[in-house]
């Protein structure tokens, strides 16, 4: 049945597959079907040009599609990773955004642990033993804990 549909649609089969993949890209999370869909459209363009050629059998088309899909996916991944910048580099990394800020110790740092308040949040801190009220600077972030040093 599938071969009959492909034979009837001719070179337009790849166009339909490509457009279906591009449409599916809008419905699924991620950003990879667009590259596979573009590979199918490229095979569709070649099919329009080479449909009556003796070597342009379905196996050749499928192999070319597989090669183009892999190449387009790797190329697309490189392009999107290179341009994946944001104006909020510490988005979802609140602790890292606090590096360089100063605060006053709410609890003394005893045995390497204490607490500070920055804005509306109380943070656990690690650092040298210091008394309450000492001004400290955040020098690193490790998950939920901040590393501080005295000013």
C-alpha positions, -999 to +999 in steps of 0.1 A: +000+000+000+028+024+009+046+018-023+014+025-043+009+058-025+046+068-031+042+057-068+011+078-072+024+109-055+058+107-072+083+132-062+058+150-040+060+123-014+092+139+000+075+173+001+046+158+021+069+141+045+090+172+049+060+194+056+046+169+080+078+169+099+079+207+100+043+207+112+052+181+139+080+203+151+054+228+163+036+201+184+065+184+201+091+199+224+126+203+212+141+216+180+152+187+159+124+177+136+129+209+116+163+196+104+149+163+094+120+180+077+145+202+057+164+171+047+131+156+034+124+188+014+159+187-001+153+151-013+119+164-026+137+190-047+161+165-060+132+141-067+115+168-089+147+170-109+157+133-110+124+114-108+128+097-142+165+089-138+172+052-137+194+055-105+167+074-086+151+045-070+135+045-035+166+030-019+188+058-033+163+084-020+161+068+014+199+066+018+203+102+007+175+113+031+193+095+060+226+111+052+210+146+048+190+142+080+221+133+100+241+161+084+214+187+088+208+177+125+245+181+133+248+214+114+216+227+130+228+217+165+260+236+160+242+267+147+217+267+176+243+261+203+266+289+189+237+314+190+221+303+222+227+334+242+204+352+266+203+386+283+198+367+316+229+345+319+221+335+355+184+327+348+175+297+370+209+300+388+200+324+416+230+314+437+254+321+409+239+355+404+248+365+440+285+361+436+302+394+443+273+407+466+280+416+502+259+409+532+259+408+570+260+375+589+227+367+607+242+337+624+279+333+632+299+310+610+308+282+633+324+250+622+323+264+586+286+271+585+264+301+590+236+322+575+232+355+557+202+375+543+203+388+508+172+406+496+143+385+509+161+352+513+182+337+540+211+317+526+233+290+542+269+300+539+303+283+543+335+300+551+359+307+579+345+311+615+332+346+619+310+363+645+274+377+639+273+411+622+305+406+601+303+420+566+311+392+541+313+389+504+299+360+484+328+345+464+312+313+451+279+293+448+275+256+452+239+247+448+220+261+477+251+271+497+271+302+492+308+305+500+318+338+517+349+356+529+352+385+552+355+420+537 
